[in-house]
Amino acid sequence: MTVRNLKCMFNPAAVALVGASQRPGSIGTLIAKNLVNAGFKGDILPVNPKYKSIEGLPAYPDVQSLPKTPELAVIATPPDTVPGLIEDFGRRGTRSAVVITAGFGEGGSEKGERLCGRMLDAARPHLLRIVGPNCLGIMVPGVGLNASFGHVQPLRGNIAFVAQSGAIQTSVLDWATSKGIGFSHFVSVGDMSDVDFGDMLDYLTADYSAKAILLYIEAITHARKFMSAARAAARVKPVIVVKAGRHVEGARAAASHTGALAGADDVYDAAFQRAGMLRVMDMQALFDAVETLAMSHRFSGDRLAILTNGGGVGVLATDVLIDKKGCLAELSPETMARLNSVLPHTWSHNNPVDIIGDAPPERYTEALTALLEDKGVDAILVLNCPTAVASSTEAARAVVDTLKANGSKAASRGIFTSWLGLDYASEARKMFAENRIPTYDTPADAVRGFMQLVRYRRSQEMLMETPPTIPEVFAPQTDKARGIVDTALSEGRIWLTETEAKAVLAAYQIPVVQTYEASTPEQAAEIAARIGGPVALKILSPDITHKSDVGGVALDLASVESVQKTAWAMQERIRENQPGARITGFTVQPMIHRPNAHELIVGISDDVQFGPVILFGQGGTAVEIIQDKAIALPPLNMHLAREVMTRARVYRLLEGYRGKPAADLDSIALTLVKVSQLISDIGDIVELDINPLLADEQGVVALDARIKVVKSHLSATQRLAIRPYPKELEETLTLSGGQTLLLRPIRPEDEPSLQALFANLSMEEIRLRFLHPMKILSHKLAARLTQIDYDREMAMVLCEPPIQKEPRQKEPELFGVVRFAADPDNERAEFAILLRRDMTGMGLGPMLMRRIIDYAKNRGIGEIFGEVLAENRSMLRLCKAFGFTKRRDPEEPGVLVVELAL
């Protein structure tokens, strides 16, 4: 489930509270008071056989005696009673419940886990959604709903906060109320037995009252649902996350807290980055984020001007800005001239703009006005240090008045303030809060707030970039690689031999050094003689994976005699030191001498939450000591591969330095893409190391590789947190005239081709397809149409098939597109078809319609629908032929809604 029946939970007509009480200090009493005092307009129905009335409302002995069916049930009774109550409410037609009670499996309790299972079994037949158990409750200030035992009534606002920890939430609530910051939703999900972060993200994405989303996460469930929901949410509004349990000890504490397993923290980091979410590391950063999102204007750039009456704090703010990779604005000559005319000659004559410690309010006004008019300034940080000669409060009033007087200019800039001091600055901070101007305790906090918005915007721009086309036609021999894996599994092995591992890589066109196997030292010497040059000799054993750790690697053996002598010595040494290891022989390979090459590592590991992840970094025998690594979630394209490379320290070396040429970065990125495709195709690979992968200006070559395999009950696609490109949907079509076309899912790389298709449409075709005139297809919209989530959307394009044996030299030409986008519940999906006019009359329109209908049926979609202009007769005829019904859209005159039940 996803958003089904969540509207009943967050905007109910009636609420029942089971366990309502009047006993002082009890949870039931606190929830009852909050429900009554929050201003809820619907019916509140207390349930407790001990009372006739609670908080002035009639009380009822049980669920059956309620005078009406509540849409939301709040349950605060002992855990043993909860499954039966859920069953009773479900039979009455209640569609949502908040279970406050703990005792459902936290800390690994078997009894609690059984109770949780019974509770979910009772809810499932009735599609009754559950928040909790073990939670603070939910609050929706906009509808006057406070179904929680929180100590403060939240203010109404436009930020949604969802957390697993009630203690964190009450702390945030207390702080935000003191700052005058409100919320659209305040949701404690607790143990997430049903409603989880993915569900909440989906719901809040579609709720216009939530302009931004904050998450406190200890662990997630259903990684693919979470990633789909997070990617969708972050495209339309800021999503900021605090992830607790960054270290092993913290993760263990989080597991005992919520009963959920937490994956590796660097994998969470990669997931948040891939989704476009902004991660902050601690509670102070979360508080800063709340204030920033609640009060700041959106701004377009990253150039910050600093205005201060104290040079020292300006310098400190600048240091923090540069540490966080921010940009200090360069003031224009016009701004400098204006500041020179209104400020004392002792001012700093630079950014930060130090207006001197004796600055009266008028000096703040003049300087701030000048900065607001500078087009090279995107945001302004105003600082104040208390002095005996000037009033901090009057300076704050001057800032507020100046911003009001420069309404449109101020609205297009980010404005941040920090008035230092405690009691002396309290009046100024109150004034800023009342006027919705972000204010922070320290300049560092203010800079952090500024950089949070900059980082969010940068992440969105990065995700919207069009990836380059893969520089070669990539056609892996998947069956060959799968056969090698299957052979190992059939023999009961979990590790491929080095030769097998390299054969798998070669099947995916990853360059490898030629490797030969020998069963004896004599055979190793014979192979070395055939190679005819220096060789590398390695032990071959199914029980030894790190060969260099046991002295199982010898390099630069120049003669046949040295190979044979070294092989005998290696064999004896390992038999003595590793008596349990089975030695099957040796591998021999020519030495690769590439003096400019860097040793890299490319690998795959399996995360407990997110499944397979890809690792990139500096390789070699000291890889564990150097600890230079970056993590990414597959699948990858060239753009995402380059991005993960830049996060490793070794990337700066790969760019070239001190006369050393840059490595072939495209070849490295392409290797990551190929490894990503490998793990997307073969689900039994659970671990892979290419170490070292040599990389220089000539390209890459894998010197060593190891692959671990385990038979998986899931397909390769099902294991991934992000559904990869569904190659199985590709289909070759032959038209009546003999022309061959490829029908395939759309790719992010298709954006230029989609732009070209749009450019060839007439204005009338654009109006009929998009329901209104459009002169251009913006990059943002084109990226949205090509960078789709294959788990929720599908778009198929008609194009010419690639030529397998030639480099790809141009973007594929698109002749048509058909797409559909499903709701999170997979109940309905909207479709659209676009066909180039010179391709009409060939039966392609009906073919595209049939394909998308069949695909929707296979996905279990209940209904597909589309919006069609009443004058678009050709599309209406096509829909009629396929059995669609039509009706007028009451909100859009001239638009018909066509619908087909599947």
Residue pairs with C-beta under 8 A, 6 or more apart in sequence:
1 127
1 129
1 194
1 199
1 825
2 198
2 199
2 202
2 203
2 225
2 229
2 824
2 825
3 199
3 202
3 203
3 206
3 823
3 824
3 825
4 127
4 129
4 825
4 827
5 95
5 96
5 127
5 128
5 129
6 96
6 129
6 195
6 199
6 203
8 71
8 72
8 95
8 96
8 129
9 71
9 72
9 95
9 96
9 98
9 129
9 131
9 138
9 195
10 138
10 140
10 143
10 145
10 185
10 203
10 207
11 140
11 143
11 145
12 42
12 70
12 71
12 72
12 96
12 145
13 42
13 43
13 71
14 42
14 43
14 44
14 45
14 68
14 69
14 70
14 71
14 72
15 35
15 40
15 42
15 43
15 44
15 45
15 70
15 71
15 72
15 73
15 74
15 145
15 147
16 45
16 46
16 47
16 63
16 66
16 70
16 72
16 73
16 74
16 89
16 94
17 28
17 31
17 32
17 35
17 44
17 45
17 46
17 47
17 73
17 74
17 76
17 147
18 47
18 48
18 63
18 73
18 74
18 75
18 76
18 77
18 85
19 27
19 28
19 31
19 47
19 48
19 75
19 76
19 77
19 100
20 28
20 29
20 31
20 32
20 46
20 47
20 48
20 51
20 54
20 55
20 59
20 76
21 27
21 28
21 29
21 32
21 48
21 50
21 51
21 54
22 29
22 32
22 51
22 54
22 55
23 29
27 76
27 100
27 149
28 48
28 76
30 149
31 74
31 76
31 100
31 137
31 147
31 148
31 149
32 46
32 54
32 55
33 55
34 137
34 146
34 147
34 148
34 149
34 150
34 153
35 44
35 55
35 74
35 145
35 146
35 147
36 44
36 55
36 56
36 57
37 146
37 153
38 139
38 141
38 144
38 145
38 146
38 153
39 144
40 143
40 144
40 145
40 146
41 143
41 144
43 68
43 70
44 57
45 57
45 60
45 66
45 67
45 68
45 70
46 53
46 54
46 55
46 57
46 58
46 59
46 60
47 59
47 60
47 61
47 62
47 63
47 66
48 54
48 59
48 61
49 61
49 62
51 59
52 58
52 59
53 59
60 66
60 67
62 88
63 73
63 85
63 88
63 89
63 92
64 88
64 92
66 92
69 92
69 93
69 94
70 89
70 94
71 94
71 95
71 96
72 94
72 96
72 97
72 98
72 147
73 85
73 89
73 94
73 96
73 97
73 98
74 97
74 98
74 100
74 137
74 147
75 82
75 85
75 86
75 97
75 98
75 99
75 100
75 101
76 100
76 101
76 149
77 85
77 101
78 101
78 103
79 101
79 102
79 103
79 104
79 112
79 115
79 133
80 115
82 99
82 101
82 104
82 115
82 119
82 133
83 115
83 118
83 119
83 121
83 122
84 122
86 97
86 119
86 122
86 123
86 128
86 130
87 122
89 97
89 126
89 128
90 122
90 123
90 125
90 126
90 128
91 126
93 126
94 126
94 128
95 126
95 127
95 128
95 129
96 128
96 129
96 130
96 131
97 123
97 128
97 129
97 130
97 131
98 130
98 131
98 132
98 135
98 137
98 138
98 147
99 119
99 130
99 131
99 132
99 133
99 134
99 135
99 190
99 193
100 132
100 133
100 135
100 136
100 137
100 149
101 132
101 133
101 134
102 133
102 134
103 109
103 112
103 115
103 133
103 134
104 112
104 113
104 115
104 116
104 119
104 133
104 134
104 191
104 193
104 259
105 112
105 113
105 115
105 116
105 191
105 259
106 112
106 134
106 191
106 256
106 257
106 258
106 259
107 256
107 259
108 256
108 259
112 259
113 259
116 133
116 191
116 193
119 130
119 133
119 193
120 130
120 193
120 194
122 128
123 129
123 130
123 194
129 194
129 195
130 193
130 194
130 195
131 138
131 187
131 188
131 189
131 190
131 194
131 195
132 188
132 189
132 190
132 191
132 193
133 190
133 191
133 193
134 190
134 191
134 258
135 166
135 188
135 189
135 190
135 191
136 148
136 149
136 150
136 166
136 169
136 170
136 188
136 190
137 146
137 147
137 148
137 149
137 150
137 188
138 145
138 147
138 148
138 185
138 186
138 187
138 188
139 145
139 146
139 147
139 148
139 150
139 154
139 183
139 185
139 186
139 187
140 184
140 185
140 186
141 153
141 154
141 155
141 156
141 157
141 182
141 183
141 184
141 186
142 156
142 184
142 209
146 153
146 154
148 186
148 188
150 169
150 170
150 173
150 186
151 170
151 173
151 174
152 170
152 173
152 174
152 177
154 173
154 176
154 177
154 182
154 183
154 186
155 176
155 177
155 180
155 181
155 182
155 183
156 182
156 183
156 184
157 181
157 182
157 183
157 184
157 294
158 182
158 184
158 209
158 210
158 211
158 212
158 294
159 181
159 182
159 183
159 184
159 210
159 211
159 212
159 213
159 214
159 290
159 293
159 294
160 183
160 184
160 185
160 186
160 187
160 200
160 204
160 207
160 210
160 212
160 213
160 214
161 169
161 172
161 183
161 185
161 186
161 187
161 213
161 214
161 215
161 216
161 290
162 185
162 187
162 189
162 197
162 200
162 204
162 213
162 214
162 215
162 216
163 169
163 172
163 187
163 188
163 189
163 215
163 216
163 217
164 188
164 189
164 190
164 191
164 192
164 216
164 217
164 218
164 219
164 257
164 258
165 188
165 216
165 218
165 244
165 257
166 188
166 190
168 216
168 283
169 186
169 188
169 216
171 283
172 286
172 287
172 290
173 186
175 287
175 290
176 182
176 183
176 290
176 294
179 291
179 433
180 433
180 434
181 290
181 291
181 294
181 295
182 294
184 207
184 209
184 210
184 211
185 204
185 207
185 209
185 210
187 200
189 195
189 196
189 197
189 200
190 258
191 258
191 259
191 260
192 221
192 258
192 260
196 220
196 221
196 222
196 225
196 226
197 215
197 217
197 220
197 221
197 226
197 229
198 220
198 221
198 222
198 225
198 226
198 228
198 229
198 230
199 225
199 229
199 824
201 213
201 226
201 229
201 230
201 232
201 233
201 239
202 229
202 232
202 233
202 824
204 210
204 213
204 233
205 213
205 229
205 232
205 233
205 236
205 237
210 237
211 237
211 293
212 237
212 238
212 239
212 240
212 293
213 233
213 237
213 238
213 239
213 240
214 239
214 240
214 241
214 242
214 286
214 289
214 290
214 293
215 239
215 240
215 241
215 242
215 277
216 241
216 242
216 244
216 286
217 241
217 242
217 243
217 244
217 268
218 243
218 244
218 245
218 254
218 257
218 258
218 260
218 262
219 245
219 254
219 255
219 258
219 260
219 261
219 262
219 263
219 609
220 226
220 260
220 609
221 260
223 271
223 609
223 610
223 611
223 721
224 720
224 721
224 722
224 723
224 791
226 271
226 721
227 271
227 274
227 275
227 610
227 633
227 721
227 722
228 722
228 789
228 791
228 792
229 824
230 239
230 271
230 272
230 275
230 276
230 277
231 274
231 275
231 276
231 789
232 789
232 792
233 239
234 275
234 276
234 277
234 459
234 460
234 463
235 276
235 460
235 463
235 784
238 278
238 293
238 453
238 456
239 275
239 276
239 277
239 278
240 277
240 278
240 279
240 280
240 286
240 289
240 293
240 452
240 456
241 272
241 277
241 278
241 279
241 280
242 279
242 280
242 281
242 282
242 283
242 285
242 286
243 265
243 268
243 269
243 272
243 279
244 250
244 254
245 251
245 252
245 253
245 254
245 255
245 262
245 265
246 265
246 281
247 265
251 262
251 265
254 260
254 262
255 261
255 262
261 608
261 609
262 268
262 608
262 609
263 607
263 608
263 609
263 610
264 607
266 629
266 631
267 607
267 609
267 610
267 613
267 631
267 633
268 609
268 610
269 279
269 631
270 613
270 630
270 631
270 632
270 633
270 644
271 610
271 633
271 721
272 278
272 279
273 279
273 459
274 632
274 633
274 640
274 722
276 459
276 460
276 463
277 459
278 289
278 452
278 455
278 456
278 459
280 286
280 288
280 289
280 452
284 445
285 448
285 452
288 440
288 445
288 448
288 449
288 452
289 449
289 452
291 438
291 439
291 440
291 449
292 416
292 438
292 449
292 450
292 452
292 453
294 436
294 438
295 433
295 436
295 437
295 438
296 414
296 415
296 416
296 438
296 449
296 453
297 410
297 411
297 412
297 413
297 414
297 415
298 414
298 453
299 378
299 379
299 412
299 413
299 414
299 453
300 378
300 412
300 457
301 378
301 379
302 326
302 327
302 378
302 379
302 454
302 457
302 458
303 327
303 328
303 329
303 330
303 376
303 377
303 378
303 379
304 321
304 326
304 327
304 328
304 329
304 377
304 378
304 379
304 380
304 381
304 447
304 450
305 328
305 329
305 331
305 351
305 352
305 353
305 371
305 374
305 377
305 379
305 380
305 381
306 314
306 317
306 318
306 321
306 328
306 351
306 352
306 353
306 380
306 381
306 383
307 352
307 353
307 355
307 364
307 367
307 368
307 371
307 380
307 381
307 382
307 383
308 314
308 317
308 352
308 353
308 354
308 355
308 382
308 383
308 384
308 385
309 354
309 355
309 356
309 357
309 358
309 359
309 364
309 383
309 384
309 385
309 387
309 390
309 395
310 354
310 357
310 383
310 384
310 385
310 420
311 348
311 352
311 354
313 383
313 385
313 420
313 443
314 348
314 352
314 353
314 354
314 383
314 443
315 352
316 443
316 444
317 352
317 381
317 383
317 418
317 443
317 444
317 446
317 447
318 328
318 352
320 443
320 444
320 447
320 448
321 327
321 328
321 447
321 450
321 451
322 328
324 447
324 448
324 451
325 451
326 447
326 450
326 451
326 454
328 351
328 352
329 351
329 374
329 376
329 377
329 378
330 351
330 376
331 339
331 350
331 351
331 353
331 371
331 374
331 376
331 377
332 374
332 375
332 376
334 374
335 370
335 371
335 373
335 374
335 376
335 377
336 349
338 370
338 373
339 347
339 353
339 366
339 367
339 370
340 349
342 363
342 366
342 367
342 370
343 355
343 356
343 363
343 366
343 367
344 355
344 356
346 356
347 353
347 354
347 355
347 356
348 354
353 367
353 371
355 363
355 364
355 367
356 363
357 385
357 387
357 389
357 390
358 387
358 389
358 390
359 390
359 395
360 390
360 394
360 395
361 390
361 391
361 394
361 395
361 397
361 398
362 398
364 382
364 395
364 398
364 399
364 402
365 398
365 401
365 402
368 380
368 382
368 398
368 399
368 402
368 403
369 402
369 405
369 406
371 377
371 380
372 380
372 402
372 406
372 409
372 410
372 413
373 409
377 413
378 413
378 414
379 413
379 414
379 415
379 416
379 450
380 413
380 414
380 415
380 416
381 416
381 417
381 418
381 443
381 446
381 447
381 450
382 399
382 415
382 416
382 417
382 418
383 417
383 418
383 419
383 420
383 443
383 446
384 392
384 395
384 396
384 417
384 418
384 419
384 420
384 425
384 428
385 420
385 421
386 392
386 420
386 421
386 424
386 425
392 419
392 421
392 424
392 425
392 427
392 428
393 427
393 428
393 431
395 428
396 417
396 419
396 427
396 428
396 431
396 432
397 431
399 417
399 432
399 437
400 431
400 432
400 435
400 437
402 410
403 410
403 415
403 435
403 437
404 410
404 435
414 450
414 453
415 437
415 438
416 438
416 439
416 440
416 446
416 447
416 449
416 450
417 432
417 437
417 438
417 439
417 440
417 446
418 439
418 440
418 441
418 442
418 443
418 445
418 446
419 425
419 428
419 429
419 432
419 439
420 442
420 443
428 439
429 439
432 438
432 439
433 439
438 446
438 449
439 446
440 446
440 449
462 643
463 787
464 779
464 780
464 783
464 787
465 639
465 783
466 639
466 748
466 749
466 751
466 752
466 779
466 783
466 786
467 637
467 638
467 639
467 640
467 748
467 749
468 638
468 639
468 749
469 638
469 749
469 808
469 811
470 637
470 638
470 670
470 673
470 749
470 808
471 638
471 666
471 670
471 807
471 808
472 670
472 807
472 808
473 802
473 803
473 804
473 805
473 806
473 807
473 808
474 509
474 670
474 673
474 674
474 677
475 509
475 804
476 507
476 508
476 509
476 674
476 677
476 678
476 681
477 507
477 508
478 507
478 681
478 682
480 503
480 507
481 503
481 504
481 507
481 508
481 678
481 681
481 682
482 681
482 682
484 496
484 500
484 503
484 504
484 507
485 496
485 504
485 682
485 684
485 685
485 707
485 709
486 684
487 500
488 494
488 495
488 496
488 500
488 709
489 684
489 709
489 711
493 542
493 709
494 708
494 709
494 710
495 542
495 545
495 706
495 707
495 708
495 709
496 504
496 706
496 707
496 708
496 709
497 517
497 540
497 542
497 584
497 587
498 515
498 538
498 540
498 587
498 704
498 705
498 706
499 515
499 516
499 517
499 587
500 707
501 688
501 705
501 706
501 707
502 512
502 513
502 515
502 702
502 705
504 678
504 705
504 707
505 512
505 678
505 690
505 702
505 705
506 512
508 674
508 675
508 677
508 678
509 674
510 671
510 674
510 675
510 690
510 700
510 702
511 699
511 700
511 701
511 702
512 701
512 702
512 705
513 589
513 590
513 592
513 701
513 702
513 703
514 589
514 590
515 587
515 588
515 589
516 527
516 531
516 587
516 588
516 589
517 540
517 585
517 586
517 587
517 588
518 524
518 526
518 527
518 567
518 585
518 586
518 587
518 588
519 584
519 585
519 586
520 567
520 585
521 563
521 564
521 565
521 567
521 568
521 571
521 586
522 564
523 585
523 586
524 537
524 563
524 564
524 567
524 585
524 586
524 588
525 560
525 561
525 563
525 564
525 567
526 560
527 535
527 588
528 535
528 537
528 557
528 560
528 563
528 588
529 560
531 588
531 589
531 590
533 558
533 590
533 591
534 556
534 557
534 558
534 590
534 591
535 557
535 563
535 588
535 589
535 590
535 591
536 553
536 554
536 555
536 556
536 557
536 588
536 589
536 590
536 591
536 703
537 553
537 554
537 557
537 563
537 566
537 567
537 570
537 586
537 587
537 588
538 547
538 552
538 553
538 554
538 586
538 587
538 588
538 589
538 704
539 547
539 550
539 552
539 553
539 570
539 571
539 574
539 583
539 586
540 583
540 584
540 585
540 586
540 587
541 552
541 574
541 578
541 581
541 582
541 583
541 584
542 582
542 584
543 578
543 580
543 581
543 582
544 550
544 552
544 574
544 578
544 581
545 706
547 553
548 621
550 574
550 577
550 578
551 570
551 573
551 574
551 577
552 570
552 574
554 566
554 570
555 591
556 591
557 563
557 566
563 588
567 586
570 586
571 583
574 581
574 583
575 581
575 583
589 703
592 694
592 701
592 703
594 694
594 696
594 698
594 701
596 660
596 661
596 663
596 696
596 697
597 663
597 694
597 695
597 696
598 618
598 650
598 653
598 654
598 663
598 694
598 695
598 696
599 618
599 619
599 620
599 691
599 692
599 693
599 694
600 616
600 617
600 618
600 619
600 650
600 668
600 691
600 692
600 693
600 694
600 695
600 700
601 615
601 616
601 617
601 618
601 619
601 620
601 623
601 629
601 689
601 690
601 691
601 692
601 693
602 614
602 615
602 616
602 671
602 672
602 675
602 690
602 691
602 693
603 614
603 615
603 616
603 687
603 688
603 689
603 690
603 691
604 612
604 613
604 614
604 615
604 675
604 678
604 679
604 685
604 686
604 687
604 688
605 612
605 613
605 615
605 686
605 687
606 612
606 613
606 686
606 687
607 613
609 721
610 633
610 721
611 719
611 720
611 721
612 634
612 679
612 685
612 686
612 719
612 720
613 631
613 632
613 633
613 634
614 631
614 632
614 633
614 634
614 636
614 644
614 672
614 675
614 676
614 679
615 629
615 630
615 631
616 629
616 630
616 632
616 644
616 645
616 648
616 672
617 623
617 626
617 628
617 629
617 630
617 648
617 649
617 650
618 626
618 628
618 648
618 649
618 650
619 690
619 691
619 692
619 693
620 626
620 691
620 692
623 691
628 648
628 649
628 650
629 648
630 644
630 645
630 647
630 648
631 644
632 640
632 641
632 643
632 644
632 672
633 720
633 721
633 722
634 676
634 679
634 680
634 720
634 722
634 724
635 676
635 677
635 680
635 720
635 722
635 724
635 725
636 644
636 672
636 673
636 676
637 673
637 747
637 748
637 749
638 666
638 669
638 670
638 673
638 749
639 748
641 668
641 669
641 670
641 672
641 673
641 676
642 665
642 669
644 672
645 651
645 654
645 665
645 668
645 669
645 672
654 662
654 663
654 665
654 668
654 695
655 662
655 663
655 665
656 662
656 663
661 696
661 697
662 697
663 695
663 696
663 697
664 695
664 696
664 697
664 698
664 699
664 700
667 695
667 699
667 700
668 693
668 695
668 700
671 690
671 693
671 700
675 688
675 690
676 724
677 724
678 685
678 688
679 685
679 688
679 716
679 720
680 716
680 717
680 720
680 724
680 725
681 716
682 716
683 712
683 714
683 715
683 716
683 717
683 718
683 719
684 709
684 710
684 711
684 712
685 707
685 708
685 709
686 708
686 709
686 710
686 712
687 706
687 707
687 708
688 705
688 706
688 707
688 708
689 704
689 705
689 706
689 707
690 702
690 704
690 705
691 704
691 705
692 703
692 704
693 700
693 701
693 702
693 703
694 700
694 701
694 702
694 703
712 719
717 723
717 724
717 726
722 789
722 791
723 789
723 790
723 791
724 790
725 745
725 747
725 790
726 745
726 790
729 744
729 745
729 794
729 796
729 855
730 742
730 743
730 744
730 745
731 742
731 743
731 744
731 851
732 740
732 741
732 742
732 743
732 801
733 740
733 741
733 742
733 743
733 798
733 847
734 740
734 741
735 741
735 842
736 842
740 800
740 801
741 798
741 799
741 800
741 801
741 815
742 798
742 799
742 800
742 801
742 802
743 796
743 797
743 798
743 851
744 796
744 797
744 799
745 790
745 794
745 795
745 796
745 797
746 754
746 785
746 786
746 788
746 795
746 796
746 797
746 817
746 819
747 786
748 783
748 786
748 787
749 786
749 811
750 786
750 797
750 811
750 812
750 814
751 779
751 782
751 783
751 786
752 811
753 797
753 799
753 811
753 812
753 813
753 814
754 777
754 782
754 785
754 786
754 814
754 817
755 777
755 782
756 811
756 813
756 814
757 814
757 815
757 817
757 834
757 836
758 766
758 776
758 777
758 782
760 836
761 769
761 836
761 837
762 837
763 773
765 837
766 773
766 774
767 773
767 869
768 869
768 871
768 872
768 875
769 832
769 834
771 867
771 869
771 892
771 895
785 795
785 819
786 795
788 794
788 795
788 819
792 821
792 822
792 824
793 819
793 820
793 821
793 822
794 819
794 820
794 852
794 855
795 817
795 818
795 819
795 820
796 817
796 818
796 819
796 848
796 851
796 852
796 855
797 814
797 816
797 817
798 814
798 815
798 816
798 817
798 835
798 839
798 844
798 848
799 812
799 813
799 814
799 815
800 812
800 813
802 808
802 812
814 836
815 835
815 836
815 839
815 844
816 833
816 834
816 835
816 836
816 839
816 844
816 848
817 833
817 834
818 831
818 832
818 833
818 834
818 848
818 849
818 851
818 852
819 831
819 832
819 852
820 829
820 830
820 831
820 832
820 852
820 855
820 856
820 861
820 864
821 829
821 830
822 828
822 829
822 856
822 859
822 861
823 829
826 859
826 860
826 861
826 862
827 861
827 862
827 863
828 861
828 862
828 863
828 864
828 865
829 856
829 859
829 861
829 863
829 864
829 865
830 864
830 865
830 866
830 867
831 852
831 856
831 864
831 865
831 866
832 866
833 845
833 848
833 849
833 852
833 875
833 878
835 844
835 845
835 848
845 874
845 878
846 878
846 881
846 882
849 878
849 879
849 882
850 882
852 864
853 864
853 882
853 900
853 902
856 864
856 902
857 902
861 902
862 901
862 902
863 899
863 900
863 901
863 902
864 899
864 900
864 902
865 897
865 898
865 899
865 900
866 879
866 897
866 898
867 889
867 892
867 895
867 896
867 897
867 898
868 875
868 876
868 879
868 886
868 895
868 896
868 897
868 898
869 894
869 895
869 896
870 876
870 894
870 895
870 896
871 894
876 886
876 896
876 898
879 886
879 898
879 900
880 886
882 900
883 900
884 898
884 899
884 900
885 898
885 899
885 900
886 896
886 897
886 898
886 899
887 896
887 897
887 899
888 895
888 896
888 897
889 895
889 896
889 897
